[in-house]
């Protein structure tokens, strides 16, 4: 998937991708669950399946040790989806477990597939990971 590093970051920060979420995709550790959530959304937009996999908690239902198939499934989803917008609704920050509620506007095969989710993140060994979410 082609995405210019000089484009506005998909997370909605208003900054260029190269100065925003790309720094996380290249290895910087997000300081909180909100940064992780926004960088994961951007990873879906730019097709960075490895980042999605790396930031998924082992207790997530999609987590698997079958890495090649998991990566293929993520890329298929990314390539078949037109991501339009990320809106942050609420962020509940805590030391080891945090929540981010957000709305994603997106289209799959030109069908509106937008959703609202309250995501749960856990911090282990000083690293935030996405565990699961509740859809509204």
Buried (B, 14 or more C-beta within 10 A) or exposed (E): EEBEEEEEBBBBBEEBBBEBBBBBBEEEEBEBBBBBBBBBBBBBBBBBBBBBBBBBBEEBEEBEEEEEEBBEBBBEBBEEBEBEEBEBEEBBEEEEBBBBBBBBBBBEEEEEEEEBBBBBBBBEEEEBBBBBBEEE
